[in-house]
Amino acid sequence: MNAIDPAIHIAAANIRLDGVTKSYGAMTVIPKLDVEFRAGEFTVVLGPSGCGKSTLMQMIAGLERVSGGKIIIGDQEVQDLEPRERGCAMVFQNYALYPHMTAFDNIAYSLKIAGLSKAERRVRVDIVAKMLGLTDYLDRKPGQLSGGQRQRVAIGRAIVREPAVLLFDEPLSNLDAQLRHDTRIELAELHRRIGATTVFVTHDQVEAMTLADRILILNKGEIEQYDTPKAIYHKPASIFVAKFIGSPPMNILAVSGDGAVLRLSDGQAIAECHLKGDFQLGIRPEDVVLDKSSTATALRAHVRYREDLGSHSILAADLSGTVVRLTTPFGSPPPDSNVLLLSCPPQRLHLFDAVTGKAIDGAFSARKKDRK
């Protein structure tokens, strides 16, 4: 461990947003928002384009003023402070490096502005460069570096300041698929090492699931769910979350309950349930089971198409007028006909309110404890 690692560990601070709002004239981008990001955690803010996630990030950094509410970092209110006074460092989507400066000078620039001596700047930049695998590239200018190397320079420029908070605004979106994968691993290892409070904005669910300690899912500026990746995947709080997380996304079916069973629109019974009324039923593609025993309770579906993806195959079938996707091991024999018999284990089912889209707990008595 070097001198920078424990310094960042010590500096790590929690971030609390109390009633924060953001409006542009008559347009409200973020309604009243209350949330806390825990010190030392890697939090991913996830959501579709236009949901307010980058605006939220910029308000924390001080690049956007709040319209109302408080932002508290550690024990200090910062909503009225300038960005340089907040103890945050930000990594942007476009890197924002000075093209006429070398990698060394880009990383060291904030230290120079802060008045550190040339010798101290050299020591700290060398530590960060070694941490990020940039030692051999410090004399190069950004135009002489690959996209991944430029991204690491931007990260180095952020962490060399030993910030209390690290902010990432979609930093991997400009990288190709392989480089995104490699950089995700580097970011995860870096966070485990330095333990900075990290807030990472993305629209990519893979980045969220692989990097986050906890995920904050935004929809039109409001919180849909804030929990661990495992909880969000296995117990989504709403249809929005259920369909946003997972590839393919969760299957959603319209059902009605008579107090004993839930039925599809064509009358097929799909599960026992004590509730009455109209609902939306969810099940993930990997949880749909091909019923090879042809039991009387099996659901009849008709194959639409099949995708072979190397590691597995995805079957799309018409079930009661809705396309349902299920995954099967790659190389498994295709169905003997275009008719599939399916079953849906009750412990894998999710029930949602038909109007609000919110999850309904306790609908299936057979739900296993590990999915609660």
Buried (B, 14 or more C-beta within 10 A) or exposed (E): EBEBBEBBBEBBBBBBBBEBBBEEEEEBBBBBBEBEBBBBBBBBBBBEEEBBBBBBBBBBBBBBEBBBBBBBBBEEEBBEBEBEEBBBBBBBBEBEBEEEBBBBBBBBBBBEEEEBEEEEBBBBBBBBBEBBEBEEBBEBBBEEBEBBBBBBBBBBBBBBBBBBBBBBBBBBEBBEEEBBBBBBEBBBEBBEBBBBBBBBBBBBBEBBBBBBBBBBBBBBBBBBBBBEBEBBBBBBBBBBBBBBBBEBBBBBBBBBBEEEBBBBEEEBBBBBBEBEEEBBBBBBBBBBBBBEEEEEEBBBBEBEEEEEEEEBBBBBBBBBEBEBBBBBEEEEEEBEEEEBBBBBBBBBBBBBBBEEBBBBEEBBEEBEEEEE
